Amino acid sequence: MRPTSLDEVAGQGHLLRPGSPLVTLANPDASATATSVILWGPPGTGKTTLAQAIARSSGRRFVELSAVSAGVRDVREVMQEALTQRDLYGQSTILFLDEIHRFTKAQQDALLPGVENGWVVLIAATTENPSFSVISPLLSRSLLLTLRPLTNDDLRMLIDRAVEDARGLAAKIVLRDDARDALVRLASGDARRALTALEAAASLAEPPADDGGSDEVVRPQITPEHVALAVDRALLRYDRQGDEHYDVISAFIKSIRGSDVDASIHYLARMIEAGEDPRFIARRLIISAAEDIGLADPQALVIAVAAADAVQLIGMPEGRIPLAEATVYLATTAKSNAAYLALDAAVADVRAGGFGRVPAPLRDAHYPGAKRLGHGKGYIYPHDSDIGVVAQQHLPDELRGRRYYAPTNHGQEREVQARLEKIRRILDGD
């Protein structure tokens, strides 16, 4: 069912508008030299399909290499042959390199002469962010095009075409609407996944019982039950070292910060199902408790640390339970980043040179000769006071009166705020 032209490609309409780089590249009347492209997107979105359709439409010679098995020698041989084809026969070559992110820097360097001199038009495919996985010289000589997961409408069109087309099931089977919906839902935007599941479900379908009253050929029917047998769960897009790793953990933390417990649990489930390291999740929960909840609920940090200890002790899959408990607690409790902001403000002052000598009464007076230098002189011991707080300067003179911590009105920090106002008045001698 792989398309033979760009007109048959499902999805990626944003890349296939008239005059777009891919459409121009597929035009047989276009210049022999064309811009190389890097196609970045999730699996099953059409990277290989686009490359092959462009090659067929443009009439260019097509060579395919996989970064999994190809080496520098293979690349150089392709470049030399492409140069020969251009000089002797006037034919340009499209080199499709799948999974370019698996190439080392040296292997990617071998592509540069051919790309720069126009010996080949490189179409490279990757599922990982090219900014991190492709060398800068190659990026600067190519157009970076981002593919999107197929929409539900794209997948429905693709599935229906596969059912009817002679290259597919050739209309020999009936696909119920509810079964189509199940295939679309389970494919998660992946065309390859949708077609694989359709083929598997079709192999399970059997024609209904013949009542003997009609000469019409009775076709097998695919039902949701067949789909469920063929595909046991939705395809989960997640790369523990790629963008999804960072995007999902970012959404997880921001959902906790936003007090959306349902979204928080959803992203936790995605990470667990994808096999994310539970210790990584636990560490992020500890950071969230300290950064986003703070003294609005000091118990949050205790629970987050306890969850991390529990995961370390019992492992998975049971470790998911304390992770869920901590996630729910953090998402539903009061929030404050006042302590975090206080530290940032103090660090900013220190980095800007906003610091001075420690006031003499606070300096260490335990070593010999310290008292002769005035260290500790005038220090007032707070425990000698009935209220445990005394009027005394603790900040250096240059920062006297500086306020870093500004508690909120949220949760227990409301009580801290009232107590802090009294403390500061006493410290200032008011």
N, C-alpha and C positions, 0 to 999 in steps of 0.2 A: 504493500500500500504506500510505499514511499513515493511522493510526488515527483513527476518528471519535469515540471515547470513551476515557476513562482506562483502562477495563477492557482495551482492546486494546494499550495501551502496553507495549512490551518493556523490561524493566529498570526501574531507579529505584524499586524497591520501598520503599526507605527514605523516599521522598518521597510515597508513595501509600498510606500506611496510613490506616485509617478515622480521620476527625477531623483529618487533617493539613491544613495551609493550602491545598495544591493541591486536595485532595478537597473541602474546604469551598467553595473558590472555584468549583468546577465544579457545586456543588449549586444547582439552579434555585430552591430554596426558601430559599436563604441571603439575608441582607440585601443590599439593592441596593448598599450601600457595602461594599467589601472591601479587604483589605490588598494593596498592590502588592508584586510580587515581582521579584527579580533572579535569573535562572537562569544559573549559572556552570558551565561544563563544556566538555570537548573537543568538536570537531566530531562530528556523527553520533550524539550521545547523546540527542537527542529534545527539544531546547529549543523549536523551532518546533512540533513535534508536540504537545507538552504545551499550548502556548498555544492552538492551534487546537482541540484536544479540549476544553479548558476552555470556550472560547467556545461551541462547539456544545452541550455538555452543560448549560451554565448558561443558554442562551438570550439571552445578552448580545450586543450589537452588537460586531462584530469589525473592527478597523482595523489594518492592518499597514503599518509604515514600516521602511525600511532606512536605517541611519545612513550608509551609503555614498552614498546619493543624496538623502536628505531634508535640509532646512535648517530654520532657525528659523521661517520663514514657514509651512512645511508643518506643523510642530508646533502652531503657534498656530491654524491652520485646523482641525486635528483637535480641539483643545481647545474651540474655539468651537462646532463642530458637535456635540461630545459634550455640551456644556452645553445646547444647544438640544434635543437628543434627550431629555435628562433632564427638562428643564422642561416640554416640550410633550407628550411621549409616555411619560414615566416609564421610559424605557429607558436602562440603564447601558451604558457602552462599555468594551470591553477594547482597550487600545492595545498592540499587540505591536511592540516596537522591537528589531529585530535588530542585533547588533554595536554596542551602545551605547557600547563603548569607543572607537569612531571619532568620536563626538560631541565637539565642543569643550566647554569649560566654559560658554560662553555658550549653546550649544545645549542642554546639559543643564539650565541654569538655566531655560530656557523650559518645561521639563516640570514644574517645581515647583508653580506655581499649580494646575494640573489635578490633580496627585497629592495635594497638601495639602488641596484643597477637595473631593476626591471626584468631580470631573467625569469622570475616567477611572480605570480600574484598569490600572495599568501592569504589563505583563509584559515585562521587558527581558532580552535574551539577550547573553551575552558569553563569549568564549573566554579572556579575560585577567582577571587578578586584579582584582576590582572595587575592592579597597582602594587600588589605584594608578590605576584608569582611570575610576572613577565618583566624582562630587563627594560630599562628606560629607553635605550636606543631603538629597540624594536617597537615599543609603544609609540614613540614619537614619529615613527615611519608608517604607522598603521592607524586606521580608524577604529575606535573602540565602540562596538554596538552591543547594547544590552537587550537580551531576549527576556520576555516575560512568560510566566506560566500561562498555559492556555486557559481561556475562560471556559465556563460551563457551556456556553453556546458553541465555542470552537470544538469542544470535545463531542458535543451532540452531533454536530455536522460530520466530524471525523468518523464517529461510530456508525452513523447512518450510511455514510459512503462505503465503509468497509463491509457493511451488511449487503448492500446492493451491488457493488462493483464486482466485475468478473475477476479482478485481481484478489478480491477478498472472499466473502462467503457466497457471492453470486446469487443473492436472493433465494438461497436454498433453505433459509431458516428465518423464523419470525422472532423479532426482538420486541418484547413487551415494553411499553412506556416506563413502567416502574422498574424494569430491569435496566433499561437505559439510564434512568436516573441513578440507580445504584452504581453502575459503572462509572458515571461521571463523578459521583461523590467520592468513590474509592480511588480514582485516578489522581486526584489532587493536582490537576493541571499538567499531568505528564501524559503525552500522547502515546508513547511507547507502552506505558503501564495500561492505558485504556485498551489498546489493541491486543496486548497480551492477555488481559483479563477477558476480553470478548472472545478471543479464540479458545481460551480454556473453558469458558462457560458454554460455548457452542458445542464443544466436544462432549459435554455432559447432557446436553438437551436431547430428548427423545420425542418422536412424533406422538401426538395423542392417539388414543385407541381409535381404530377405524370401525365406524358403525355399519359399514357395508352399504350405506344408502347413497353414496356419491362416488362418481368416477374421478373427482378432483383430487389431485395429489395433495396429501396432507403433509405440511412442512413441520419439522420440529420447532418448538417454541422455547425461547430462553426466558426463564423466570427469575425473579430476585433470588430464589433459592439456589438456582444454578450459579448465579454470581457469587453468592455467599460461600458456596463450596469452592469456587475457583479462587477467590481472593478473601483471605481471612481478616484483613484489616487494611485501613487506609495507608497509603504510602506517606511516610513521615519524612519531610525534607529536613535534614539536619546533618551538618558536617562539623565534627567536634573541633576542627582546626580552621573552619571557614567562616563565612559571613553569618550563617544561621546560628552558629555558636554564640557570636557576639550579639546578634539581633535578638535572639530569644532571651538571653540572660539580661539584656538591657530592658526588654519589655517586662520581664519578671520583676526586676527591681523597681521599675517605674510604676508597675501595677500595685506593688506593695506600698510605695510612697503615696500613690493616689488613693489608697484605702479600698481598692477594688479587689475583694477577696476572690471572686469568681475568676477574674482574669489571672490573678496570681496563681491559683490552683491549676488553671489551664496550662500556663507556661511551665509550671513545675512538672506537670504530667508529660508535656512534650519533651522536656529534658530527660526525664526518667526513662520514657519509652525509647528515646534515641540512644540510651546507654551513656549519658553524660556521667562524668565522675561525680558521685554524690558528695565527696569531700569538697569539690569545687562549689557545688550548690550551697553546702553548709557554710563555707567561708563567706560567700556572698550574703547569706542571711545574717551572719555576725556583723558584717560591714553595714548592712542596712539598719540593723538594730541600733548601732552606735551613731550612724550618720543621720538617719531620717526620723528616728524615734527619740533617742537620747533620753533626757531627764523628764520628758513628758510621761514616760513609763520605763523606769530603770529596770523593771523585771524583764523587759523585752530582750536585753542583752544576755541576761541569765538564761532565758529559754533558748535563745539562739545558740549559745555555747553548749548548753545541755544537749541540744539536738545534734550538734557536731560531734560531741562525745559519744552519743548513742549510735550514730552512724558508724563511727570508728569501731565501736565495741561489737555491734551486732551485724554490721554489713548489710548487703542487699540480698533479697528484695525487701526484707522487713524494715530496713533503714528508711524506706520511703515514708513510713508512718510518722516518725518524729519530725521528718522534714515537712510533712504536710501540717502537722500540729504547729510547728514554729511559723510556717508561712501564714496560716490562718490567724495566729495570734498577732504577728507583726502587721498584717494587712488591716486588722480590725481595731487595733489600739490607737491611742492618741499619737500625734506626730509632732516632732520638733527637731529642727536642725540647728538650734541656737548654740549648742556646745561646739558643733562642727564649724559654724561661722565664727565663733569666738576664737577658735584656734587659727583659722585662716587669717583673721584680722591681726592677731598677734604675730603670726609668721610674717605677714606683709610688713609690719612695723620693723621687725628684726632685720629682714632682708633690705629694707630701706635705710638701715643704720639707726633705727629708732630704739636704741638701747643705751644705757649708761651703767655706771658702777652700781653694784648692789649697795643699798644704804648701809652705813656702818653698823647700826644696831643688829642687822640681819646677817652680817658676815660671820664666818666660822671663828669662834674664839677659843677653840680647844687646843691648838698647837702652841708651843712655847713662843712667847713674844707677841702673840696676837693681841693681847690686851693692851700692850704698850702702843700698838698701832691704832687703838680705838675700836678694834673689832668687838662687836657685841655690846659696846657701851650704850646704855640707854634702852636696851631691849626690854620690853614689858611682856612678861609671861602671861598669855591669855587665861590659863587655867587658874591663875590667882584672882581673876575677876569673878564676881558672882554670876555674871551673865555669859562668861566665856568669850567675850569679844571686847577688845580695847581699842582706843583711838591710837593708831600707829600707821606710819607710812611703810608700805611694802614695795611699791614700784620705785624704780630709779627716779631721780629728780626730773629727768627729761620727759618722763611719761606720767608724772603725777596727775591724778585725776582722770587718766585714760580709762574708758569703759570698753571692754571687749564682749562680755557675756550679756546678752539681752534676752532673758527668758520670755517664753510666749505665755499665752493664756490657756494652753492646751494641757489637758490631763494633770499630772502631778506637778508639772512645771508652774502651774498657777500658784501653788503653795510656795514653791521655790522663789517665785517673783516677789511675793509679799514678804518673805523672810529676808530676801536679799536687800530689799529697800531699807529695812531696819538696820541690817548689818553695815551697809554702806554709809548710812548716816552716823553710826557709831565710829566707824573707821575714820571718817572725815572730821570727827570731833564736833558734829552738829548737835 
